[in-house]
Amino acid sequence: AGRREDAAGDAQARAQVTEHEVAGLLALTQEVARYAEPRAAEQWRLRHAAIAAALADDARVGNSPALVELRDVTQALPALFTRLEELPSNGDAFTARRKEALLDQLLTNTQSMSDYAYQWFQDSVEQRRAAESEFRWIALAVPCVMLLMLLASAIVVLRRVLLPMQRLDRAAAAIRRGDMTFRLGNTTHDEFGDLSREFDAMTAALIASDQQRDRSEQQLRDITDNLPALVAYIDRGYAYQFANEKYREWLGIDPFSMVSRRVPEVLGEDIFSVMLGKMDKALAGERVQWERSVWRDGVERHLLVEYIPDVAPGGTVRGFYALSVDITERRGAELEIARSEQRMADLTNAIPAMVGYFDMAETCLYANDAGLRSLGVERARIPGISMREALGETVYAQHEPYVREALQGRRARLDGKVEFAGRAAHFQAHMIPDRSDADAQRGFYLMTFDITALKEAEARRAKLEGQLRAITDNLPVAITYLDDQQRYRFVNRTGLEWLCRPADEVIGQRIGDLLRPVAYERRRENIETGLTGKRVTFEAESITGDVTRILHYVYIPDIESDGRVAGLYGLATDVSALKNVEKQLGLLVRSDVLTGVANRYSFNETFPLALSRARRAMSGLALMYLDIDHFKSINDTLGHAAGDEVLKAFAKRLQQSVRTTDTVARLGGDEFVIVLEGVNDPDEPQIVARKIVANVTSPLTVEGRSLTLTTSIGIAFRRAIVSADAATAEAMIGRADAALYAAKKAGRNTWRVMADDVLIEEKGLA
Ligand SMILES: Nc1nc2c(ncn2[C@@H]2O[C@H](COP(=O)(O)OP(=O)(O)OP(=O)(O)O)[C@@H](O)[C@H]2O)c(=O)[nH]1
């Protein structure tokens, strides 16, 4: 319609132009008719040609009836004009009339052209109006139609698209809610029908997939819940997507409540700030391991945490798996191993030895500080350096046979010597095989002691011991050492001589097995006392063969620094000679020089002892006091020397008159006492007195002269001895003296008894 309207407009414009041109042609025609000028004719022809050319194009000017007429008239006009021009200008009347007629015809025809042009213009105006009207109508109708079409489309869309879309939306919402049972159920055979079926199939697949996922998750849970580890999955937003049951067990956190919650929410900001850097590393695709500790049941537990990135096929990290394994026990064991290794290092470093451990290939796996120092090996080379390399060829050659022993599971000991810093160094190397529990040989320990100092000390000690032994062997003292088991560990030469045995029969033997039982018994108590740590001094008799010795023993306990008695040193000195001298001196001190019987000093010693014995035995006791009658006259007549002889003879007769157990003592001058023990009746001493009196009176020859001696005897008798003190002794002596006085008074050569303060006369023996 638009194009038509444009064409109508265009035609109208052309018609108007043509009308104007035709009007011009009419004016020219009139001018030609009036003036018959060639220039006017020329112009007429030019204008006519232009009009004809303009009308020739149908496409541009159209094909209205007026135009057809106009075109016809226009085409016929040049012939008429030519005929007019062909007529002579100053012809006859016929010609003039013909010319006039032709002019009229030309004018008429030109007028017709003008009319037709006008008509064409009018027609074109009309056509244009009609085209405009059509265009306007169409312009109105098209939106209406389009609106209607839109409306119709909307209805169709509503019916076919929106309602299914709404159902689809509801279905999607249901799925979002987790309701997978919603079905679209659209059976139409169109796109929505296909979509619905696809959708329903998809939800069914989702349900199946969900069930599969639930089964997988359950399986995952079953596995992870039974793992001795915290297992979780954390997404890029630091939110848990999965956590196993151990979170509840170990940390008291419900694993289901953790899902979709962020780490700081679950574990707290503090630990999150620690974890963040590590989580970011895991999210950058790096596998991360770290340790942290948690408190569980009031006990600190160590966890080894590992983040394993979850990398999508495209390479992006979707999240990471977090595994936390309780390594408290392992850590404890590791610590214990580390501690025991440290202890071993401390221990091996503390002992004054080079300690090393070698495997079956003789590769050093461990060496203590002293070992490294002495070999001049850097610690960085352990483990790895071979024994040959560490020791050097010369020293290794010494070790090699022993190493072979150790590698075959036998202990080996090497006492070796090396030149070190220009002097001989002694060492003792112990190779101790290392067996596993399964009894497989794994290697061996090498423990090397620098025994140079020990060797030197040993040499010094041996020298010193030699010197000491030379001294002790030449001492007249038996020197022994008994250990705590009473075994001889050292005996000097004198000791061996007294034992009458060689050293190899003595050393290591128990003293109880070597001595006679009696001799051992005498020493046993002292040895035992010595072994309790007390110094003991005693004397004992020692009989070797036919030699009897009195030995003075000193046992000196050997007390170690911890107070333990390791044994005792015994020093035995032969005091036999001394004892003899002592005995002689004792005899001298206690015996009367002239007569050889006990003297007053001895009597004073022995009498109280006799009293004690009587008291203990609850027996009686008698003390005789004797005096030679008229001894002064013997001295006076025969001289003092003869008097001495008489005293000797008298003493001898007294001793012969009593038992050897009865003590005869000279108190001084011609006064003697005799102590009779075990007498319970006053008659018993009288029997002895009678015998004495009888013996004394036997004839005696002194210096060629025969003498008859008599004696007077005073006897003190006590049936019961109550107290055995000096006063009692004095009292007894006093009573005996009183009884002697009574005997003297009674005429001498007799006796009197003072029995328990009662003086008893001699019983008819005088
Ligand atoms: N030969 C000698 N005479 C001694 C010794 N000690 C003392 N006498 C003497 O012995 C005498 C002792 O005498 P008395 O006992 O007093 O008197 P007695 O003559 O024995 O008279 P009665 O005892 O009364 O019978 C004194 O003359 C002393 O000098 C001695 O060791 N040797």
The ligand as a MOL file (V3000), in Angstrom:
LIG
                    3D

  0  0  0     0  0            999 V3000
M  V30 BEGIN CTAB
M  V30 COUNTS 32 34 0 0 0
M  V30 BEGIN ATOM
M  V30 1 N 115.4530 -67.9310 156.7870 0
M  V30 2 C 114.4580 -67.0830 156.6640 0
M  V30 3 N 113.9550 -66.5700 157.7700 0
M  V30 4 C 112.9110 -65.7320 157.6740 0
M  V30 5 C 112.3900 -65.3540 156.4290 0
M  V30 6 N 111.3360 -64.5000 156.6460 0
M  V30 7 C 111.2210 -64.3610 157.9840 0
M  V30 8 N 112.1650 -65.1040 158.6110 0
M  V30 9 C 112.3050 -65.2540 160.0030 0
M  V30 10 O 111.3480 -66.0970 160.5520 0
M  V30 11 C 111.1520 -65.8480 161.8750 0
M  V30 12 C 109.7240 -65.9000 162.2340 0
M  V30 13 O 109.5420 -66.0820 163.5110 0
M  V30 14 P 108.1780 -66.0660 164.2070 0
M  V30 15 O 107.1660 -66.7610 163.4110 0
M  V30 16 O 107.8410 -64.6440 164.5650 0
M  V30 17 O 108.4270 -66.8450 165.5300 0
M  V30 18 P 108.7430 -68.3980 165.7140 0
M  V30 19 O 110.0740 -68.4970 166.0890 0
M  V30 20 O 108.3790 -69.1590 164.5060 0
M  V30 21 O 107.7150 -68.7190 166.8700 0
M  V30 22 P 106.3350 -69.2770 166.7590 0
M  V30 23 O 105.8090 -68.9190 165.4410 0
M  V30 24 O 105.5730 -68.6380 167.8200 0
M  V30 25 O 106.4510 -70.6940 166.9380 0
M  V30 26 C 111.8240 -64.5180 162.1040 0
M  V30 27 O 113.0280 -64.7000 162.8840 0
M  V30 28 C 112.1870 -63.9990 160.7410 0
M  V30 29 O 113.3680 -63.2510 160.7270 0
M  V30 30 C 112.9320 -65.8870 155.2440 0
M  V30 31 O 112.5580 -65.6450 154.1170 0
M  V30 32 N 113.9630 -66.7600 155.4300 0
M  V30 END ATOM
M  V30 BEGIN BOND
M  V30 1 1 1 2
M  V30 2 2 2 3
M  V30 3 1 2 32
M  V30 4 1 3 4
M  V30 5 2 4 5
M  V30 6 1 4 8
M  V30 7 1 5 6
M  V30 8 1 5 30
M  V30 9 2 6 7
M  V30 10 1 7 8
M  V30 11 1 8 9
M  V30 12 1 9 10
M  V30 13 1 9 28
M  V30 14 1 10 11
M  V30 15 1 11 12
M  V30 16 1 11 26
M  V30 17 1 12 13
M  V30 18 1 13 14
M  V30 19 2 14 15
M  V30 20 1 14 16
M  V30 21 1 14 17
M  V30 22 1 17 18
M  V30 23 2 18 19
M  V30 24 1 18 20
M  V30 25 1 18 21
M  V30 26 1 21 22
M  V30 27 2 22 23
M  V30 28 1 22 24
M  V30 29 1 22 25
M  V30 30 1 26 27
M  V30 31 1 26 28
M  V30 32 1 28 29
M  V30 33 2 30 31
M  V30 34 1 30 32
M  V30 END BOND
M  V30 END CTAB
M  END
